[in-house]
Amino acid sequence: MSAVIELARPKFCQGQKVEFIGGLGTIIQCCRSSGNWAYLVEMEMGAEPEMGRIGYETTILLFETDIILLEDYPLVA
């Protein structure tokens, strides 16, 4: 008999603003990965460089344990 492990619901959802080591961003998508939730996070853009910008600077893949919801832990000035 095989055991079925049920994965909890994701903690974050598409469009949420989040914080992580290295910056701030917005959740684009989430998916299951090795029994954990993984998220594609689009980093916030910094000041526009002199040569202009082609598109978003960086989209990164983070696990749920690497993300903090901004509303739960506001940034300290």
C-alpha atoms as one frame of an Amber mdcrd trajectory, in Angstrom:
protein
   0.000   0.000   0.000   1.490   3.330  -1.013   1.206   6.380   1.205  -0.006
   9.625  -0.311   1.576  12.713   1.191  -0.650  15.741   0.892   1.130  19.054
   0.432  -0.240  22.028   2.338  -1.714  24.906   0.371   0.775  27.524  -0.822
   1.401  30.366   1.643   1.680  33.032  -1.085  -0.411  33.757  -4.168   0.058
  35.403  -7.553   0.365  39.186  -7.367   1.458  39.366  -3.716   4.296  41.735
  -2.821   7.014  39.897  -0.895  10.470  40.406   0.592  13.462  38.066   0.442
  17.194  38.264   0.995  18.309  40.442  -1.875  15.233  42.528  -2.448  11.530
  42.958  -2.948   9.302  41.490  -5.604   5.939  40.225  -6.770   4.860  36.572
  -6.966   4.276  35.632 -10.607   3.579  31.907 -10.251   3.889  29.035  -7.778
   4.400  25.311  -8.296   5.205  22.188  -6.309   8.853  21.205  -6.249  10.223
  18.218  -4.317   7.492  18.354  -1.680   7.760  22.135  -1.223   6.245  25.185
  -2.876   8.482  27.114  -5.256   7.671  30.610  -6.521   8.699  32.681  -9.515
   9.289  36.165  -8.133   9.750  39.227 -10.311  12.155  41.578  -8.543  11.286
  45.260  -8.299  13.197  47.417 -10.742  15.754  49.894  -9.517  16.420  53.302
 -11.047  16.429  53.259 -14.854  19.971  52.978 -16.243  21.335  55.523 -18.754
  21.040  53.070 -21.654  17.364  52.403 -20.946  15.637  49.155 -20.172  14.529
  46.290 -22.426  12.311  44.466 -19.934  12.173  43.242 -16.363  15.551  43.044
 -14.680  15.266  39.699 -12.924  12.824  36.910 -12.246  14.047  34.392  -9.678
  12.891  31.050  -8.304  12.517  30.943  -4.511  11.197  28.374  -2.049   8.481
  29.327   0.427  10.970  29.355   3.333  12.969  32.112   1.593  10.049  34.565
   1.323   8.469  37.004   3.802   5.091  38.632   3.232   5.566  42.404   3.416
   2.314  42.991   5.334   3.471  40.608   8.105   6.911  42.153   8.526   7.055
  45.799   7.382  10.470  47.147   6.439  12.229  49.187   9.092  13.289  52.668
   7.911
